[in-house]
Amino acid sequence: MGFFERVYEIVRKIPKGKVATYGQIARMAGEPRKAKIVGWALHQNPYQGDVPCHRVVNRHGELAGGFAFGGREVQKDLLIKEGIIFDANEKINLGIYLWSSKEENINS
């Protein structure tokens, strides 16, 4: 399985109402230095509706600058519909909403 497919497999597991960071996804895919590549994979996601790309944010809890499937506001709206609350600076509190998976590496 290639890196992009591992990314999609991991992102599919992020539950509603939670987010993950690009770096977190890269680490779980066994490639901790490929956080930017995770972004590229999500931008090219061929499984729209199946892989919830909108649940991936940067390490500061900020939205993607150019969310591929409708822009920043679409990403924000999708997250709000899942119960995620943004602060006054348009950030997500990762202490509350960060997905915690017991899987350290699904690289199999």
C-alpha positions in Angstrom: 0.0 0.0 0.0 1.4 3.4 -1.0 1.7 6.4 1.3 -1.4 8.2 0.0 -3.5 5.1 0.5 -2.2 4.7 4.1 -3.2 8.4 4.7 -6.7 7.7 3.4 -7.0 4.6 5.5 -6.1 6.6 8.7 -8.2 9.6 7.9 -11.3 7.4 7.4 -10.9 6.4 11.1 -11.2 10.0 12.5 -14.6 10.1 14.2 -17.1 12.8 13.8 -16.5 15.7 16.3 -12.7 15.1 16.3 -9.8 16.3 14.3 -6.2 15.1 13.6 -3.2 17.1 12.5 -1.1 16.5 9.3 1.8 15.5 11.5 -0.2 13.1 13.5 -1.4 11.4 10.3 2.2 11.3 8.9 3.4 9.6 12.2 0.6 7.1 12.1 1.5 6.2 8.5 5.0 5.5 9.5 6.5 8.6 7.8 6.8 11.3 10.5 8.6 13.8 8.3 5.9 13.8 5.6 3.2 16.1 7.1 3.2 18.2 3.9 2.8 15.2 1.8 -0.3 14.3 3.9 -1.7 17.6 2.8 -1.0 16.8 -0.9 -2.7 13.4 -0.5 -5.8 15.0 1.0 -5.9 17.6 -1.7 -5.9 14.8 -4.3 -8.4 12.6 -2.4 -10.2 10.4 -4.9 -12.7 9.2 -2.3 -14.7 12.3 -1.6 -17.5 11.5 0.9 -15.6 8.5 2.2 -12.4 10.1 3.4 -13.3 13.0 5.8 -10.4 15.4 4.8 -12.1 18.2 6.5 -11.2 16.7 9.9 -7.5 17.3 9.3 -6.0 20.6 10.6 -2.6 22.0 11.2 -0.7 21.6 14.5 -2.1 24.9 15.8 -5.7 23.8 15.3 -6.1 26.0 12.2 -8.0 25.1 9.0 -6.3 24.3 5.7 -5.5 27.5 3.8 -6.9 26.1 0.6 -9.3 23.3 1.6 -9.6 21.5 -1.7 -13.3 20.8 -1.7 -15.0 24.2 -1.4 -12.6 26.4 0.6 -11.9 27.2 4.2 -15.6 28.2 5.0 -16.8 24.8 3.7 -14.3 23.0 6.0 -15.3 25.1 8.9 -19.0 24.6 8.3 -18.5 20.8 8.1 -16.6 20.8 11.4 -19.2 23.0 13.1 -22.0 20.6 12.0 -20.0 17.8 13.8 -20.0 19.8 17.0 -16.6 21.4 16.9 -16.3 24.9 18.3 -13.9 27.5 17.1 -12.4 30.2 19.3 -12.4 33.9 18.5 -9.2 33.4 16.5 -10.8 30.8 14.3 -8.8 28.0 15.9 -9.9 24.6 17.3 -8.8 23.7 20.8 -6.8 20.6 20.2 -6.9 19.8 23.9 -10.6 19.1 23.5 -11.0 18.0 19.9 -7.8 16.2 18.9 -8.4 12.5 18.0 -6.5 10.2 20.2 -5.9 6.9 18.6 -4.1 4.0 20.3 -2.7 3.0 17.0 0.9 4.3 16.8 1.5 2.9 13.4 -0.8 1.2 11.0 2.0 0.7 8.5 1.1 -3.0 7.7 
